[in-house]
Amino acid sequence: AQTLRFEEDAVQVSSERYEAELPYPMLYRIYEDRHVFLLYLGIGELHFVPKRVLSEEEQRRLQQHFKRVMNEK
């Protein structure tokens, strides 16, 4: 299991064997559908956030945040 924490300038990723801070400019693309947010770092490397673990308010805030950080890129 992984934990993702969305900060102002980066995504904090942690798991049993992995910890990283991923600045938003490192993200290649962010994709969203009805069920998930996908954060692409490059070919074969992505992180995902299932929407079922988020409230509607959290989903809305993430959508706004992703739009802002990807427009700045």
N, C-alpha and C positions, 0 to 999 in steps of 0.2 A: 504494500500500500504506500501511496505517496501523499504528502500534504503539500498543498499549494497555498501560499499566502500572497495576496496581491497588494503590493505597496505602491506608493506614488510613482516611483521610477523603475521598479523591477518586480519580477515574480520571484519569490523565495520558494525553492523546491527542496523538500527533505523526504528521505525514506531511511530504511535501516542502513543502507550502504551508500547513500548519495545525498550530498547537500550542495546546493548551488544557488547563486543569485543571478538571475537572468535579466539584464536590462532590456527594456522594451525594444530598443533599436536592434537587438539581436533577433527578434522575432521576424520571421519571414512573412508569416500570414496568420491571421486569426479567422477561423471559420465557425459559424454558428448555424445549427439547425434546431428542430423542435426539441431535441433530446440532449444536446451536448455543445460545449464550447471546445474547439480544437485549437491548440497553440502550436504552430509549426515553427521549428527552429531551423529546419533544412530537410533535405532528403532523408527519410527514415527516422527522423527524430521529432517527436511531438509529445505533448502533454495534453491531457483532456480533463474536462470538468463536467461530470454529468449534472444536468440541470435538476434532477430529482433530489439532489442534496442541498439545493439552494431555495430560499424563499423567492417569491415573485419580486420582492423589493431588492434582494441581493442580485437576482438576474438582471433587473433593470439597471442597477448601479454598475454592474460589470459591463453591460452593453455600452453605457455612456462612457465609462472609463476606457474601454477598448477603442471606441470610435475616436476619442480624444488622442490617445497615445499613438494610434496608427496614422492619424492625420498629421501628427507632428513628425513622423518618420520620414 
